[in-house]
Amino acid sequence: MTRTVLFFLSIVLALGSGSGAQKATNQTLFYEAKLVSSSFGDLGIRRMWIKGNCMRWEACSKDLKMTLIKNGQGVFLLHPWKKSAGKYPPGSNREKPGTYLPGPSGSPKAFLAGVKAVRCGSEKVGKESCEVYSYTDSQTARKCKLWLCAASGKPVKLVLMGEHGKADTITATYTKFEPGAKVDDSLFRLPKGCQVRTMPERQAVPDKAAGKPDNASAG
């Protein structure tokens, strides 16, 4: 597996841990965004479908396609050839839409209130006049900036600020954001004949100084 693919895996599975600022409702949402890394360039497309407590997330690049499904039976990461799936343990942060992109997964206004965002100016993105907000993801402490269209209130761009030697700056440009979208229940079903294997729970790493486990959560 190439270095690019390994980096892609790290990005799609650890882009954010999710602030948990928005609770699931019976509403639906579909969004699509193009991601670019400051170091690696094009990271492909992300798609998310949400319906109540169910969700489907897809990450597509030229080297790899990943699919995650959350339904009433749990959260599953599908093998690229869809012959098998790994099931995350209960309580994993993979249950949260914000894990995959720490931006709105419902009402943008509710999201901004939940993360205590601060308006930091106005700016045009392409031909769209936008209001710009800054906030910090509560789980990762990562600084984020979100551009919302002044006319529609929909997200246009999201930037996850990088840190030298630790994390790249990631820019997500939204191509679609559709609250109330028609979302078919079949999107949340595992493929027929798919074999499911339970993933092991993440173990806490002992604190070398105190000899006590840390407070790391599973996920």
Secondary structure, 3 states (H helix, E strand, C coil): CCHHHHHHHHHHHHCCCCCCCCCCCCCEEEEEEEEEECCCEEEEEEEEEEECCEEEEEEECCCCEEEEEEECCEEEEECCCCCEEEECCCCCHHHCHHHCCCCCCCCHHHHHHHCCCEEEEEEEECCEEEEEEEEECCCCCCEEEEEEECCCCCEEEEEECCECCCECCEEEEEEEEEECCCCCHHHHCCCCCCEEEECCCCCCCECCCCCCECCCCCC
